[in-house]
Amino acid sequence: MPSYTHRIARIEDLPVIVDIYNSTIASREVTADTEPVTVQSREQWFADHTPERRPLWVIHDAADRSEHPELIGWCSYSNFYGRPAYSGTAEVSIYIAEEWRGKGIGRYCLEQAIAFAPNIKVHTLLGFIFGHNAPSLALFRKYGFETWANFPRVANLDGIERDLIILGKRVVD
């Protein structure tokens, strides 16, 4: 069974983070972006992910002991809504390099995100997942996330209307 590790992302990781993100666009299953994003367009997003409130982690294969291990995925916490009363709620995003999908990285990321949430004063985690993204829905449900909202046909991907499901979980009571 492979094992993984993570660390806080550094600005020099941003090109690989963007490449991993862009690799999911063509599937029309993971993101609502329909064209690749640029590193420059993600700089403010990167800056918004502060380690003490909304960390952005990069994932490595724990067996890769090289000086610069390959980034095989990333996981982030993002603000749910930009007002102070919602500061205890965060959206979790997980993106995995194509050749590493289906190897347990999603499980690793979600386990780490749930366990770490209290350290950044987050009591509720959310996942925003397309209704046709069965693997992600199954992963989040396996960890006790429940459907809290269903927005039918709110996204249009190449002329096909898609549902957005919001899954939620209280991680601190």
Buried (B, 14 or more C-beta within 10 A) or exposed (E): EEEBBBBEBEEEBBEBBBBBBBBBBEEBBBBBEEEEBEBEEBEEBBEEBEEEBBBBBBBBBEEEEEEEBBBBBBBBBBBBEEEEEEBBBBBBBBBBBEEBBEBBBBBBBBEBBBEBBEEBEBBBBBBBBBBBBEEBBEBBBEBEBEBEEEEEEEBEBEEEEBBBBBBBBEBEE
